[in-house]
């Protein structure tokens, strides 16, 4: 353990238990808090579509916490997955996958992974342990795959050897189309639903000529994808059988989703990078259109309005929540641990831009409170996960990236 940061929260605001939980008194207590965001909005003239859609009331946990650096020297880590024995799989963007123990011992890079295109935002990205790992030792990962005509996000799987040194029987089970000669917006978060279906988030590759493909059902760009664990297409996907539509598509109209979390009942939540003032949390429903680039909050990075975009359009879904200014969200996880019982059901969101973990309390499909955790870390938080004892783990996306643990102080 290399470094410990003490974090003490002093608010007396009542804590909530999260998704769908909490009574009226708790909701009233949350509603009384001032928003944690105090910076000026990038798009102050854009009103939210409903109360609480942005700048939710602030929360603080009245518990002394410690942030411990467990491992360092990781080169831009991106994906984090818990193995059944309590060790962590961690990806590094240049193409390395390692196992790190709970006390910080780093394994050598695991052999057998395919080549990646590590330019820009590309590289080795997310990693997940398969739902039947105890029987088949299968792990899954996403990456920017070099291809004829450029690159695109792909997902592969393989068998992790018993000694954890290599993956065998590697299969590419999904390739996003089309390939494009760019280096931005790969999306690339992975999550398994309770029924074993694999969800994949994909960016629209950022550049203006590619943006429109987020609305094109003949392209995977800017989509949430749902496949079986072997890469085949579930026949109950919403666009199966529609002429001109790719059958893997679950939803469309996304910009660059790097957050994905699925609740025990199978409800899918995605989080995407917006432009300035438009990061979104979405309740991701089958067949729904989330608007990009025609419906969006925020403004271009240049300060200009987003071309032809409005904040609302017919037949598009509103985000459940958006951040203005942006937090530049990374990965996400629902809290289900025992260490912080008042957080039960909260959504934890990694923040790259503002360098913290956002804890969102969700009731009846709406965000009713927001807390910022680990605000003193000073590094870009890329992914967050919950450990076996209920501690919160995260990785920081830096040249000297770290694996850190947030826990109650003794």
C-alpha positions in Angstrom: 0.0 0.0 0.0 1.7 3.2 -1.2 -0.4 6.1 -0.1 -3.5 6.8 2.0 -5.8 9.8 1.8 -8.3 10.5 4.6 -11.7 11.7 3.4 -14.2 12.9 6.0 -17.8 13.8 5.1 -19.6 16.1 7.5 -23.1 16.5 6.2 -26.1 15.5 8.3 -28.3 14.9 5.2 -30.1 11.6 5.4 -28.6 8.9 3.1 -30.9 7.0 0.7 -30.8 3.4 -0.3 -31.2 4.0 -4.0 -33.1 2.7 -7.0 -36.8 2.7 -6.3 -36.2 2.8 -2.5 -36.7 5.4 0.1 -39.8 7.0 1.5 -41.1 10.5 1.2 -39.2 11.8 4.2 -35.9 10.7 2.7 -36.7 12.2 -0.6 -37.6 15.5 1.1 -34.3 15.5 2.9 -32.4 15.0 -0.3 -34.3 17.7 -2.1 -33.2 20.3 0.5 -29.5 20.0 -0.4 -27.7 22.5 -2.7 -26.3 21.0 -5.8 -22.7 19.8 -5.6 -22.0 21.5 -8.9 -21.2 25.2 -8.4 -19.5 26.1 -11.7 -21.3 28.1 -14.4 -23.2 26.0 -17.0 -21.8 25.9 -20.6 -25.3 26.2 -22.0 -27.2 28.3 -19.4 -30.1 29.0 -21.9 -31.0 25.4 -22.3 -33.7 24.5 -19.7 -33.9 20.9 -18.5 -36.9 18.9 -19.7 -38.0 18.2 -16.1 -37.0 19.1 -12.5 -33.9 17.3 -11.3 -32.6 16.4 -14.8 -29.4 18.2 -14.0 -27.7 19.6 -10.8 -29.4 17.3 -8.4 -29.3 18.1 -4.7 -26.0 17.4 -3.0 -25.4 14.6 -0.6 -22.6 13.8 1.9 -21.9 10.5 3.7 -21.2 11.1 7.4 -18.5 8.5 7.5 -14.7 8.8 7.6 -13.2 7.1 4.6 -9.7 6.3 3.4 -8.4 6.2 -0.2 -5.5 3.7 -0.5 -3.2 3.3 -3.5 -2.9 -0.4 -3.9 -0.8 -0.5 -7.1 0.8 2.1 -9.3 2.9 2.2 -12.5 0.1 1.2 -14.8 0.1 2.8 -18.3 -3.3 4.3 -18.9 -5.4 1.5 -17.4 -8.9 1.3 -18.8 -10.8 -1.8 -17.7 -11.2 -3.4 -14.3 -12.8 -6.8 -13.5 -13.0 -8.8 -10.4 -11.9 -12.5 -10.5 -13.7 -15.0 -8.2 -10.6 -15.3 -6.0 -10.5 -11.6 -5.2 -7.8 -10.6 -7.7 -8.4 -8.0 -10.4 -8.0 -8.1 -14.1 -6.7 -4.7 -15.3 -6.2 -3.6 -18.9 -3.7 -1.0 -20.1 -4.4 0.9 -23.3 -1.1 0.0 -25.1 -2.3 -3.7 -25.2 -1.4 -5.2 -21.8 -3.7 -7.2 -19.5 -2.5 -8.0 -16.0 -3.7 -9.6 -12.8 -3.3 -7.5 -9.7 -3.8 -9.0 -6.2 -5.8 -7.2 -3.5 -2.5 -6.3 -1.8 -1.0 -4.8 -4.9 1.2 -7.5 -6.5 1.2 -7.0 -10.3 1.5 -9.9 -12.6 3.3 -9.9 -15.9 1.3 -9.1 -19.0 -1.0 -12.0 -20.0 0.0 -13.5 -23.3 -2.2 -14.4 -26.2 -4.2 -11.2 -26.8 -4.5 -9.9 -30.4 -2.9 -6.7 -31.6 -4.6 -3.3 -30.8 -4.5 0.1 -32.5 -3.4 2.2 -29.5 -3.4 5.6 -31.2 -5.5 8.4 -29.7 -8.4 6.9 -27.6 -7.8 3.4 -29.0 -6.1 0.4 -27.6 -7.0 -2.4 -25.2 -10.1 -1.2 -23.5 -12.6 -3.0 -21.3 -12.5 -6.5 -19.7 -15.1 -8.7 -18.1 -15.1 -12.1 -16.5 -17.6 -14.4 -18.2 -20.8 -15.5 -16.4 -19.7 -19.1 -16.4 -16.0 -18.5 -15.5 -16.0 -21.1 -12.7 -16.7 -23.8 -15.4 -15.0 -22.4 -18.5 -12.5 -19.7 -17.3 -13.7 -17.5 -20.2 -12.9 -13.8 -20.1 -14.0 -11.1 -22.6 -12.3 -7.9 -23.7 -12.9 -5.0 -26.1 -10.3 -3.2 -28.1 -9.6 -1.0 -31.1 -8.8 -3.5 -33.8 -6.6 -2.5 -36.7 -8.4 -3.4 -40.0 -8.3 -2.7 -43.7 -9.7 0.8 -44.0 -8.8 1.9 -40.5 -10.0 0.4 -37.2 -13.1 -0.2 -35.1 -14.2 -1.6 -31.8 -14.1 -5.4 -31.5 -14.8 -7.8 -28.7 -12.9 -11.1 -28.2 -13.0 -13.9 -25.6 -10.6 -16.5 -24.5 -9.8 -19.0 -21.8 -7.6 -17.7 -19.0 -5.0 -20.3 -18.1 -5.0 -21.8 -14.6 -1.8 -19.9 -13.8 -3.2 -16.6 -15.2 -0.3 -16.2 -17.6 -2.1 -16.4 -21.0 -5.4 -16.7 -22.8 -6.1 -19.5 -25.2 -8.7 -20.3 -27.8 -9.2 -16.6 -28.6 -12.2 -15.8 -30.7 -13.4 -12.4 -32.0 -17.1 -12.6 -31.3 -18.1 -9.1 -32.5 -16.7 -6.5 -34.9 -18.3 -3.1 -35.2 -18.9 -1.9 -38.7 -17.8 0.1 -40.6 -14.0 0.5 -40.1 -12.9 4.1 -40.0 -9.5 5.8 -40.2 -9.9 7.7 -36.9 -8.6 7.6 -33.3 -11.6 8.8 -31.3 -14.9 7.6 -29.7 -14.7 3.8 -29.5 -17.1 3.6 -26.6 -16.3 0.1 -25.6 -17.8 -0.7 -22.2 -19.0 -4.3 -21.6 -21.5 -5.8 -19.2 -23.4 -9.1 -18.8 -27.1 -9.0 -18.0 -28.5 -11.5 -15.5 -29.7 -13.7 -18.4 -26.2 -14.0 -19.8 -26.6 -11.6 -22.7 -23.6 -9.3 -23.4 -24.1 -5.6 -23.8 -21.5 -3.5 -25.6 -21.4 0.3 -25.9 -20.0 1.9 -29.1 -19.1 5.5 -29.9 -19.8 7.2 -33.2 -16.2 8.0 -33.9 -16.5 11.8 -33.2 -15.7 13.3 -36.6 -18.6 15.2 -38.3 -18.9 12.9 -41.3 -19.3 9.9 -38.9 -21.8 11.5 -36.4 -24.8 10.9 -38.6 -24.2 7.2 -38.4 -25.5 7.2 -34.9 -28.9 7.5 -36.5 -28.2 4.8 -39.2 -29.4 1.3 -38.3 -27.1 0.0 -41.0 -24.1 1.1 -38.9 -22.9 0.0 -35.5 -21.6 3.5 -34.7 -23.2 5.3 -31.8 -25.2 2.2 -30.7 -25.7 -0.1 -27.7 -25.2 -3.7 -28.8 -26.7 -6.9 -27.4 -25.4 -10.3 -28.3 -25.2 -13.8 -26.8 -22.0 -14.7 -25.0 -20.8 -16.6 -28.1 -21.4 -13.7 -30.4 -24.7 -14.8 -32.0 -27.7 -12.5 -32.1 -30.6 -12.9 -29.7 -33.8 -13.3 -31.7 -35.7 -10.9 -29.4 -33.4 -8.0 -30.2 -35.5 -5.0 -31.3 -34.3 -4.7 -34.9 -34.1 -8.4 -35.8 -35.8 -8.8 -39.2 -36.0 -5.1 -40.1 -34.7 -4.5 -43.6 -31.4 -2.6 -43.6 -30.9 -2.8 -39.8 -28.0 -4.6 -38.1 -29.6 -7.2 -35.8 -27.1 -6.7 -33.0 -28.4 -3.2 -32.3 -30.2 -2.7 -29.0 -30.5 1.2 -29.1 -29.3 4.1 -31.2 -28.5 7.8 -31.2 -25.5 7.8 -28.8 -22.4 9.8 -28.8 -19.6 8.1 -26.9 -20.7 5.7 -24.2 -18.0 4.7 -21.7 -20.3 3.9 -18.8 -22.5 0.8 -18.6 -24.2 -0.8 -15.6 -27.0 -3.3 -15.4 -29.2 -3.8 -12.3 -30.1 -7.2 -11.0 -33.5 -7.0 -12.7 -31.9 -6.5 -16.1 -32.4 -2.8 -16.4 -29.7 -1.3 -18.5 -28.1 2.1 -17.8 -25.5 3.8 -20.1 -23.5 6.9 -19.6 -22.0 8.9 -22.5 -19.7 11.7 -23.1 -21.4 14.8 -24.5 -19.9 17.9 -25.9 -19.5 20.9 -23.5 -22.4 20.6 -21.2 -24.0 17.4 -22.4 -22.8 14.3 -20.5 -25.8 11.9 -20.2 -27.1 9.2 -18.0 -29.6 7.1 -19.9 -32.1 4.4 -19.0 -31.2 2.3 -22.1 -34.3 0.6 -23.5 -34.7 -1.8 -26.4 -35.2 0.0 -29.7 -35.1 3.5 -28.3 -33.4 6.5 -30.0 -31.3 8.8 -27.7 -31.1 11.6 -30.2 -27.5 12.2 -31.1 -26.6 14.2 -33.1 -30.0 15.7 -33.6 -31.0 16.0 -30.0 -28.5 16.9 -27.3 -27.7 19.2 -24.4 -24.6 21.4 -24.5 -22.5 23.1 -27.1 -19.6 22.3 -29.3 -16.1 22.3 -27.9 -15.6 25.4 -30.0 -18.4 27.2 -28.2 -20.7 27.1 -31.2 -24.2 25.5 -31.1 -24.3 21.8 -32.1 -25.3 21.8 -35.8 -29.1 21.2 -36.2 -29.4 19.9 -32.7 -32.2 20.7 -30.3 -32.5 19.5 -26.7 -35.8 17.7 -27.4 -37.1 16.1 -30.6 -40.1 13.8 -31.2 -39.4 10.1 -31.0 -36.2 10.5 -29.0 -35.5 9.7 -25.4 -34.5 12.3 -22.8 -31.5 11.6 -20.6 -32.5 10.7 -17.0 -29.7 13.1 -16.0 -27.1 15.3 -17.6 -24.1 17.2 -16.4 -23.4 20.8 -17.4 -20.5 21.5 -17.1 -19.4 18.0 -18.0 -17.6 15.5 -15.7 -16.3 13.5 -18.6 -17.7 10.2 -17.3 -15.9 6.8 -17.5 -17.2 3.5 -16.2 -20.0 2.9 -13.7 -21.2 0.3 -11.2 -24.3 -0.1 -9.0 -23.3 -0.3 -5.3 -24.3 -3.6 -3.7 -21.8 -4.0 -0.9 -22.0 -4.2 2.8 -19.4 -1.7 3.8 -21.6 1.4 3.1 -25.2 0.1 3.6 -26.7 3.6 3.0 -25.3 3.5 -0.5 -27.2 0.4 -1.5 -28.5 0.8 -5.0 -26.5 4.0 -5.7 -24.9 4.3 -9.1 -21.2 5.1 -8.9 -19.8 7.0 -11.9 -16.1 7.5 -12.6 -15.2 11.1 -13.6 -12.2 11.7 -15.9 -12.6 15.4 -16.3 -13.4 16.4 -12.7 -11.4 13.6 -11.1 -13.8 12.0 -8.6 -16.4 9.3 -8.3 -20.0 10.6 -8.5 -22.6 8.7 -6.4 -26.1 9.1 -7.8 -29.1 8.2 -5.8 -31.9 7.1 -8.1 -35.6 6.8 -7.2 -38.4 5.8 -9.6 -36.1 6.4 -12.6 -34.9 9.9 -11.5 -31.7 11.1 -9.9 -32.6 12.7 -6.5 -29.2 13.2 -5.1 -25.5 13.4 -6.1 -22.4 13.0 -3.9 -18.8 13.4 -5.0 -16.4 10.9 -3.6 -12.6 10.7 -3.7 -12.4 14.4 -4.7 -8.8 14.7 -3.5 -7.3 12.1 -5.8 -6.2 14.5 -8.4 -6.2 12.0 -11.2 -8.6 10.9 -14.0 -10.8 8.2 -12.7 -11.5 5.7 -15.6 -13.4 2.8 -14.0 -15.1 1.9 -10.7 -16.0 -1.4 -9.2 -17.2 -2.9 -5.9 -15.0 -5.4 -4.0 -16.1 -8.5 -2.1 -16.2 -6.6 1.2 -18.0 -3.6 -0.2 -15.0 -1.4 -0.6 -15.0 0.7 -3.8 -12.1 0.1 -6.2 -11.1 2.3 -9.1 -8.4 2.8 -11.7 -6.9 6.2 -12.7 -6.2 6.8 -16.4 -2.7 8.3 -16.3 0.7 7.5 -17.6 1.4 6.4 -14.0 -2.0 5.0 -13.5 -3.1 3.5 -10.2 -5.4 0.9 -8.7 -7.0 2.5 -5.6 -9.4 1.4 -2.9 -12.0 3.6 -1.1 -13.1 2.1 2.3 -14.3 3.0 5.7 -11.5 4.1 8.1 -10.8 1.8 10.9 
